[in-house]
Amino acid sequence: MEARPETSILIAGAGPVGLALALELVRRGMRPRLVAKAAGPTPANESRALGVNARTLTLLEECGATALILHKARRINRFRVASRGKTLLTVDTARLRGRYSPLYALPQGETENILINLLAQHHITPEWQTAVAHVEGGIDKPQVLLRHADGTSETVSPNILVGADGAHSVVRENCGFTFPGSSIDMPFHLADYRYTRPIETNYAEGNFLNPGVLARIPVREDTIRYISTREDFETIIEHPAEVRDKPWVSSFRISFRHVESMRRGRVFLAGDAAHVHSPIGARGMNLGIEDACWLAWLISERREEEYSELRMPAIETVIKATRRNTAFVTLSNPVLTGLRRLLLPWLSLFPASTRAVLRTISGRDTPAPPWIPGAK
Ligand SMILES: Cc1cc2nc3c(=O)[nH]c(=O)nc-3n(C[C@H](O)[C@H](O)[C@H](O)COP(=O)(O)OP(=O)(O)OC[C@H]3O[C@@H](n4cnc5c(N)ncnc54)[C@H](O)[C@@H]3O)c2cc1C
């Protein structure tokens, strides 16, 4: 493999996707510049993208991140589905064989810090508080106006511009990408609760309340995330121990959107800049890291023109599955919720169906990376 030191690459955004892209490029001999509007990585109290899946762990092995993530993350051994507290289905994650378990939990800021520290070993530091203010000059010769925290500006003309600048991407908006899709008119509410002692964190649970749903996902040894479609969800929680505090509370609405092409000329999009969907299935960050790894490989192979056609099928698969799963967990029709309660216990009798669910959670429903021998 030949490095491309002559190619100047500007990555807009130092979230998990921009960081993973920089690391995958740097380990192949390239020196990208990485700028971010934010002042630093995701704060420690905002757990955000908690689920790190098996596909991400396979992709990040070579750059050294996987071993560090596994050292800190909590393995999820079981998924439990309940209805008003009564267990309908338990899926043991060991049912899906592979080098890694399907899903681990690690707060987003910790994943980002692992990537930042690895980049530092290659003497690359994200330039924080450096925002892409505007892109002009066209998609074949983009000229990027950067605005620094002290109010000064700078124009750069990279050979390759990557927009990894999140759901409200300036790169996407300024470079003529369309972002069709829809929003669902249902707010989601979230609260991370920290307890005074360690609690059981090796399983995740979804509890249908009819109406609404309440999910419980481990964050740390003493912290659980509760996420619900019901505004009053905090009154329903059965706490496993005495509450110490609530490190993070948030509410958000969900959209399902993706760009029609992930490349226009010399401009590429990755992560939330290219696709957004509901957090059900924990795919957002993982899918974005997958984009980053494919793009780095293609750039190193001088095949970046193929990026969009290779990635779009994966994006469409994940958005379709996430949309279907979101509709399933947010059903409100009493006949359909009754049917769901009857059908779910039967699922455990069909190992192929539970394995299919685990394959989706593990991220193995998209094409395997061809540059990693034996990757599934
Ligand atoms: C409650 C919640 C739970 C989630 N759970 C999961 C989960 O379990 N697993 C999962 O995989 N995903 C999950 N996600 C989704 C995940 O958080 C996102 O998909 C992920 O953060 C996307 O990463 P990104 O790097 O593309 O964008 P971001 O993380 O949004 O990072 C964008 C970067 O771009 C920078 N930026 C923005 N504008 C500019 C600009 N103009 N110029 C320069 N830089 C700019 C920002 O400063 C930041 O550095 C969850 C999301 C939410 C809200």
The ligand as an SDF file (V2000), in Angstrom:
LIG
                    3D

 53 58  0  0  0  0  0  0  0  0999 V2000
  -29.2210   10.0300   23.1960 C   0  0  0  0  0  0  0  0  0  0  0  0
  -28.3650    9.4780   22.1220 C   0  0  0  0  0  0  0  0  0  0  0  0
  -27.9350    8.1710   22.2180 C   0  0  0  0  0  0  0  0  0  0  0  0
  -27.1350    7.6250   21.2210 C   0  0  0  0  0  0  0  0  0  0  0  0
  -26.7090    6.3350   21.3710 N   0  0  0  0  0  0  0  0  0  0  0  0
  -25.8900    5.8070   20.4350 C   0  0  0  0  0  0  0  0  0  0  0  0
  -25.3120    4.5120   20.6160 C   0  0  0  0  0  0  0  0  0  0  0  0
  -25.5300    3.8420   21.6370 O   0  0  0  0  0  0  0  0  0  0  0  0
  -24.4820    4.0240   19.6510 N   0  0  0  0  0  0  0  0  0  0  0  0
  -24.2210    4.7450   18.5140 C   0  0  0  0  0  0  0  0  0  0  0  0
  -23.4990    4.2350   17.6460 O   0  0  0  0  0  0  0  0  0  0  0  0
  -24.7190    6.0020   18.3350 N   0  0  0  0  0  0  0  0  0  0  0  0
  -25.5360    6.5560   19.2560 C   0  0  0  0  0  0  0  0  0  0  0  0
  -25.9900    7.8310   19.1120 N   0  0  0  0  0  0  0  0  0  0  0  0
  -25.6340    8.6010   17.9110 C   0  0  0  0  0  0  0  0  0  0  0  0
  -24.2590    9.2250   18.0130 C   0  0  0  0  0  0  0  0  0  0  0  0
  -24.1610   10.0920   19.1150 O   0  0  0  0  0  0  0  0  0  0  0  0
  -23.9340    9.9680   16.7350 C   0  0  0  0  0  0  0  0  0  0  0  0
  -24.2910    9.1680   15.6300 O   0  0  0  0  0  0  0  0  0  0  0  0
  -22.4350   10.2800   16.6800 C   0  0  0  0  0  0  0  0  0  0  0  0
  -22.0650   11.2100   17.6740 O   0  0  0  0  0  0  0  0  0  0  0  0
  -22.0780   10.8630   15.3200 C   0  0  0  0  0  0  0  0  0  0  0  0
  -20.7160   11.1710   15.3020 O   0  0  0  0  0  0  0  0  0  0  0  0
  -20.1630   12.2680   14.3060 P   0  0  0  0  0  0  0  0  0  0  0  0
  -18.7020   12.3070   14.5590 O   0  0  0  0  0  0  0  0  0  0  0  0
  -20.6710   12.0060   12.9420 O   0  0  0  0  0  0  0  0  0  0  0  0
  -20.8650   13.6260   14.7440 O   0  0  0  0  0  0  0  0  0  0  0  0
  -20.8050   14.4020   16.1230 P   0  0  0  0  0  0  0  0  0  0  0  0
  -20.5500   13.4910   17.2600 O   0  0  0  0  0  0  0  0  0  0  0  0
  -22.0220   15.2580   16.1520 O   0  0  0  0  0  0  0  0  0  0  0  0
  -19.5230   15.3300   15.9690 O   0  0  0  0  0  0  0  0  0  0  0  0
  -19.5260   16.4340   15.0790 C   0  0  0  0  0  0  0  0  0  0  0  0
  -18.2040   17.1460   15.1620 C   0  0  0  0  0  0  0  0  0  0  0  0
  -18.2290   18.1880   14.1930 O   0  0  0  0  0  0  0  0  0  0  0  0
  -17.8920   19.4200   14.8100 C   0  0  0  0  0  0  0  0  0  0  0  0
  -18.5430   20.4870   14.0470 N   0  0  0  0  0  0  0  0  0  0  0  0
  -19.8450   20.8180   13.9810 C   0  0  0  0  0  0  0  0  0  0  0  0
  -20.0140   21.8620   13.1460 N   0  0  0  0  0  0  0  0  0  0  0  0
  -18.7890   22.1840   12.6800 C   0  0  0  0  0  0  0  0  0  0  0  0
  -18.2960   23.1690   11.8040 C   0  0  0  0  0  0  0  0  0  0  0  0
  -19.0960   24.0660   11.2140 N   0  0  0  0  0  0  0  0  0  0  0  0
  -16.9660   23.2240   11.5520 N   0  0  0  0  0  0  0  0  0  0  0  0
  -16.1100   22.3390   12.1380 C   0  0  0  0  0  0  0  0  0  0  0  0
  -16.5270   21.3890   12.9990 N   0  0  0  0  0  0  0  0  0  0  0  0
  -17.8480   21.2990   13.2400 C   0  0  0  0  0  0  0  0  0  0  0  0
  -18.3270   19.2780   16.2380 C   0  0  0  0  0  0  0  0  0  0  0  0
  -17.6250   20.1980   17.0450 O   0  0  0  0  0  0  0  0  0  0  0  0
  -17.9390   17.8200   16.5050 C   0  0  0  0  0  0  0  0  0  0  0  0
  -16.5580   17.7560   16.7830 O   0  0  0  0  0  0  0  0  0  0  0  0
  -26.7800    8.4080   20.1000 C   0  0  0  0  0  0  0  0  0  0  0  0
  -27.2090    9.7290   20.0110 C   0  0  0  0  0  0  0  0  0  0  0  0
  -27.9940   10.2710   21.0110 C   0  0  0  0  0  0  0  0  0  0  0  0
  -28.4400   11.7070   20.9190 C   0  0  0  0  0  0  0  0  0  0  0  0
  1  2  1  0
  2  3  1  0
  2 52  2  0
  3  4  2  0
  4  5  1  0
  4 50  1  0
  5  6  2  0
  6  7  1  0
  6 13  1  0
  7  8  2  0
  7  9  1  0
  9 10  1  0
 10 11  2  0
 10 12  1  0
 12 13  2  0
 13 14  1  0
 14 15  1  0
 14 50  1  0
 15 16  1  0
 16 17  1  0
 16 18  1  0
 18 19  1  0
 18 20  1  0
 20 21  1  0
 20 22  1  0
 22 23  1  0
 23 24  1  0
 24 25  2  0
 24 26  1  0
 24 27  1  0
 27 28  1  0
 28 29  2  0
 28 30  1  0
 28 31  1  0
 31 32  1  0
 32 33  1  0
 33 34  1  0
 33 48  1  0
 34 35  1  0
 35 36  1  0
 35 46  1  0
 36 37  1  0
 36 45  1  0
 37 38  2  0
 38 39  1  0
 39 40  1  0
 39 45  2  0
 40 41  1  0
 40 42  2  0
 42 43  1  0
 43 44  2  0
 44 45  1  0
 46 47  1  0
 46 48  1  0
 48 49  1  0
 50 51  2  0
 51 52  1  0
 52 53  1  0
M  END
$$$$
